């Protein structure tokens, strides 16, 4: 081997070692970055002893796709569960203190106490006050639910804007990958950036991907709707200024295809957007229907009846009074319009004794004609709150019960749904964490391993430097001999 060849080999080895050291140092520097994928400097030897360093990226497409799916599922379930917590507190209060069930239970107690001493009109006033608390619970609950739906609508609008922005960022990253691939340069950084953006996109909608020539990536939703192909597809949504009971929310469209909220309490469609849709149009709407059914049951239970006239609204009245809502028929917004009949309210000039005697709607309804100890009507009202009546099954509760039990069942229904959402959120969070850990173990940086590689590269550098020094000494000796 000639001295010039030896010198060339040593120089090539030093350059290769320098590039390898740079790659390992970069790995160590980004070891804590969850969006960084480990690089490997692969050395290829060519004649006569030259070395070429090619940088490769340790990717695992299968684990990455599993992590995307897990992230989407967790994001959707988390949005659903967190929204339910907020909804429960807004409608039912802490420990259900402001729930209709609690207010109805207090009304029953006031009725029972009044029935024991019908001559005490202060107790009659207490019944009216308890009825006002029931009305306030239903009115404020309706308002809270519709405010919540409006807020969810606003969050959906923000999420759609964020998704469109991410798709635009993805387009820039994808262009950088394609350009680098075509020119033969290292595209590890653009690939990392593209994957990081894809993770964020999957938190909003479930995605599926495939890669074409030049590393060009195409994104579709889980149901096959194109989300990105060369350019981003448009995600559109028109938010509503406000909601009322029975009002349907606007649809989200991806490339003119409607987005589904999924079915069931665990939402089969994943992603934050699906979770918000489920809250706005599913859980909150069902909760409103239950309040409306409770209000209908109260109007029916306290209706005044006689043999000569049909039912008419009694203690509780509503926007359709004096008629009584049809049995088993859901009336949207009834919980928001229910009120205490002014004929019973002393603060409005009414007489609470009409609870004992009847007659709020005319003489034909008078039941007691002067007995101060008459309690039959009061007892009958209390009994009607516990008597089974027909409720609309579309409100989510199919068990036949009285109004008081229905109100309690409404709390049970919501707690069951929320508990299921909590359990699923925990399991999906665990799955997302496990898939992220598996992906990190396979493609992430192990600092101990990198430091060991640095030590080996140091030895290689020393050997190459020693070879160059030896060649230099030999050249010096040769020049001295010639001179």
ChimeraX attribute file (.defattr): number of C-alpha atoms within 10 A of each C-alpha:
attribute: neighborCount
match mode: 1-to-1
recipient: residues
	/A:1	5
	/A:2	8
	/A:3	14
	/A:4	11
	/A:5	14
	/A:6	17
	/A:7	18
	/A:8	16
	/A:9	20
	/A:10	23
	/A:11	18
	/A:12	18
	/A:13	23
	/A:14	21
	/A:15	18
	/A:16	24
	/A:17	24
	/A:18	15
	/A:19	18
	/A:20	23
	/A:21	21
	/A:22	14
	/A:23	19
	/A:24	23
	/A:25	17
	/A:26	14
	/A:27	23
	/A:28	18
	/A:29	12
	/A:30	16
	/A:31	18
	/A:32	13
	/A:33	11
	/A:34	15
	/A:35	18
	/A:36	22
	/A:37	25
	/A:38	24
	/A:39	21
	/A:40	16
	/A:41	19
	/A:42	13
	/A:43	17
	/A:44	12
	/A:45	12
	/A:46	9
	/A:47	7
	/A:48	10
	/A:49	14
	/A:50	18
	/A:51	20
	/A:52	15
	/A:53	17
	/A:54	15
	/A:55	17
	/A:56	14
	/A:57	18
	/A:58	15
	/A:59	17
	/A:60	13
	/A:61	12
	/A:62	9
	/A:63	18
	/A:64	19
	/A:65	17
	/A:66	16
	/A:67	23
	/A:68	24
	/A:69	24
	/A:70	25
	/A:71	28
	/A:72	28
	/A:73	32
	/A:74	27
	/A:75	25
	/A:76	30
	/A:77	32
	/A:78	23
	/A:79	21
	/A:80	29
	/A:81	24
	/A:82	16
	/A:83	21
	/A:84	22
	/A:85	13
	/A:86	12
	/A:87	23
	/A:88	23
	/A:89	16
	/A:90	19
	/A:91	25
	/A:92	21
	/A:93	14
	/A:94	11
	/A:95	10
	/A:96	15
	/A:97	14
	/A:98	21
	/A:99	28
	/A:100	28
	/A:101	24
	/A:102	19
	/A:103	24
	/A:104	25
	/A:105	18
	/A:106	17
	/A:107	24
	/A:108	21
	/A:109	15
	/A:110	21
	/A:111	27
	/A:112	19
	/A:113	17
	/A:114	24
	/A:115	23
	/A:116	15
	/A:117	16
	/A:118	24
	/A:119	17
	/A:120	15
	/A:121	15
	/A:122	14
	/A:123	21
	/A:124	28
	/A:125	21
	/A:126	17
	/A:127	26
	/A:128	27
	/A:129	17
	/A:130	21
	/A:131	26
	/A:132	20
	/A:133	21
	/A:134	27
	/A:135	25
	/A:136	21
	/A:137	25
	/A:138	29
	/A:139	23
	/A:140	18
	/A:141	26
	/A:142	26
	/A:143	20
	/A:144	20
	/A:145	24
	/A:146	22
	/A:147	17
	/A:148	22
	/A:149	27
	/A:150	20
	/A:151	18
	/A:152	23
	/A:153	26
	/A:154	18
	/A:155	17
	/A:156	24
	/A:157	19
	/A:158	15
	/A:159	17
	/A:160	22
	/A:161	15
	/A:162	15
	/A:163	21
	/A:164	19
	/A:165	14
	/A:166	17
	/A:167	24
	/A:168	17
	/A:169	16
	/A:170	23
	/A:171	20
	/A:172	15
	/A:173	20
	/A:174	23
	/A:175	18
	/A:176	19
	/A:177	25
	/A:178	19
	/A:179	16
	/A:180	17
	/A:181	16
	/A:182	12
	/A:183	10
	/A:184	9
	/A:185	12
	/A:186	15
	/A:187	20
	/A:188	19
	/A:189	16
	/A:190	18
	/A:191	22
	/A:192	20
	/A:193	20
	/A:194	22
	/A:195	20
	/A:196	15
	/A:197	19
	/A:198	19
	/A:199	19
	/A:200	17
	/A:201	25
	/A:202	24
	/A:203	23
	/A:204	24
	/A:205	27
	/A:206	25
	/A:207	25
	/A:208	19
	/A:209	16
	/A:210	11
	/A:211	10
	/A:212	8
	/A:213	9
	/A:214	13
	/A:215	18
	/A:216	17
	/A:217	20
	/A:218	18
	/A:219	22
	/A:220	18
	/A:221	17
	/A:222	15
	/A:223	12
	/A:224	10
	/A:225	18
	/A:226	20
	/A:227	22
	/A:228	20
	/A:229	13
	/A:230	12
	/A:231	15
	/A:232	20
	/A:233	19
	/A:234	17
	/A:235	19
	/A:236	18
	/A:237	19
	/A:238	15
	/A:239	18
	/A:240	15
	/A:241	9
	/A:242	15
	/A:243	18
	/A:244	17
	/A:245	21
	/A:246	15
	/A:247	13
	/A:248	12
	/A:249	17
	/A:250	13
	/A:251	15
	/A:252	23
	/A:253	16
	/A:254	17
	/A:255	15
	/A:256	12
	/A:257	13
	/A:258	14
	/A:259	19
	/A:260	19
	/A:261	25
	/A:262	16
	/A:263	11
	/A:264	11
	/A:265	20
	/A:266	23
	/A:267	23
	/A:268	16
	/A:269	24
	/A:270	28
	/A:271	29
	/A:272	28
	/A:273	31
	/A:274	29
	/A:275	34
	/A:276	27
	/A:277	28
	/A:278	28
	/A:279	27
	/A:280	26
	/A:281	19
	/A:282	18
	/A:283	24
	/A:284	24
	/A:285	22
	/A:286	20
	/A:287	23
	/A:288	28
	/A:289	26
	/A:290	28
	/A:291	28
	/A:292	26
	/A:293	27
	/A:294	26
	/A:295	31
	/A:296	27
	/A:297	28
	/A:298	27
	/A:299	27
	/A:300	26
	/A:301	25
	/A:302	23
	/A:303	20
	/A:304	27
	/A:305	19
	/A:306	13
	/A:307	8
	/A:308	8
	/A:309	10
	/A:310	11
	/A:311	19
	/A:312	22
	/A:313	25
	/A:314	28
	/A:315	28
	/A:316	26
	/A:317	27
	/A:318	21
	/A:319	12
	/A:320	12
	/A:321	15
	/A:322	16
	/A:323	16
	/A:324	21
	/A:325	21
	/A:326	11
	/A:327	13
	/A:328	14
	/A:329	14
	/A:330	19
	/A:331	17
	/A:332	19
	/A:333	21
	/A:334	27
	/A:335	28
	/A:336	24
	/A:337	17
	/A:338	24
	/A:339	22
	/A:340	22
	/A:341	20
	/A:342	19
	/A:343	20
	/A:344	24
	/A:345	22
	/A:346	15
	/A:347	11
	/A:348	10
	/A:349	10
	/A:350	14
	/A:351	18
	/A:352	24
	/A:353	23
	/A:354	22
	/A:355	27
	/A:356	27
	/A:357	22
	/A:358	25
	/A:359	19
	/A:360	24
	/A:361	17
	/A:362	9
	/A:363	9
	/A:364	15
	/A:365	20
	/A:366	17
	/A:367	19
	/A:368	17
	/A:369	9
	/A:370	8
	/A:371	11
	/A:372	14
	/A:373	14
	/A:374	19
	/A:375	21
	/A:376	14
	/A:377	19
	/A:378	22
	/A:379	17
	/A:380	14
	/A:381	20
	/A:382	20
	/A:383	13
	/A:384	18
	/A:385	24
	/A:386	16
	/A:387	15
	/A:388	16
	/A:389	17
	/A:390	17
	/A:391	25
	/A:392	16
	/A:393	15
	/A:394	12
	/A:395	18
	/A:396	16
	/A:397	17
	/A:398	13
	/A:399	13
	/A:400	14
	/A:401	18
	/A:402	22
	/A:403	27
	/A:404	25
	/A:405	20
	/A:406	26
	/A:407	25
	/A:408	17
	/A:409	18
	/A:410	22
	/A:411	20
	/A:412	13
	/A:413	16
	/A:414	18
	/A:415	15
	/A:416	13
	/A:417	18
	/A:418	22
	/A:419	14
	/A:420	15
	/A:421	22
	/A:422	20
	/A:423	15
	/A:424	20
	/A:425	23
	/A:426	15
	/A:427	15
	/A:428	21
	/A:429	19
	/A:430	14
	/A:431	19
	/A:432	22
	/A:433	16
	/A:434	14
	/A:435	21
	/A:436	20
	/A:437	16
	/A:438	16
	/A:439	22
	/A:440	20
	/A:441	11
	/A:442	16
	/A:443	19
	/A:444	23
	/A:445	24
	/A:446	16
	/A:447	17
	/A:448	10
	/A:449	11
	/A:450	19
	/A:451	15
	/A:452	12
	/A:453	16
	/A:454	19
	/A:455	12
	/A:456	14
	/A:457	19
	/A:458	15
	/A:459	13
	/A:460	16
	/A:461	20
	/A:462	13
	/A:463	15
	/A:464	21
	/A:465	16
	/A:466	13
	/A:467	17
	/A:468	20
	/A:469	14
	/A:470	15
	/A:471	19
	/A:472	14
	/A:473	12
	/A:474	13
	/A:475	14
	/A:476	12
	/A:477	12
	/A:478	11
	/A:479	10
	/A:480	9
	/A:481	8
	/A:482	7
	/A:483	6
